[in-house]
Amino acid sequence: MLSNMATSLILHKRISTTLAKAKELKKYVEPLITRAKEDTTHNRRVAFSYLKNKDGIKALFGEVIAKVGTRPGGYTRIIKTGFRLGDNAEMCIIELVDFNELMLKDSKPAKKTTRRSRRGSGSKSTETASAAPEKKEVVPAAETSTEEPTNEADDASNESNEESEKN
């Protein structure tokens, strides 16, 4: 069963199954994809002993490795879809990560919108935050006679300054 599911996953890039089968399939397929990164006769024969399908081997060593060759791991994604009506089994979709073009397109704009919507870029927000306290430190409250003090510590310092100026 696992060899048939692995072949279907490699050929179709996405299959729908139960969550338990998908988790086991992930353990079965990911080492095969890792082994397929090095295209040798030995690795092809080992992969064929797992898959038992020539078309699956061609797709694995061809188009699948072309997309995931640089990825260090995590070649599959499991997305839960709900429960099956008949026996209430938890269903999911297992797919090869780099072949879902819709999620790849959605992930790039999502990163840009999160940066722009709340804080802006990280370097600009830290510069403006650090620049504001410097301006306040340049103009101390004791030197300006027109401003009213805002707390009790400033009241005491202003009163002591006024007394020293009178003497």
Order of alpha helices (4+ residues) and beta strands (2+ residues): alpha-beta-alpha-alpha-alpha-alpha-beta-beta-alpha-alpha-alpha
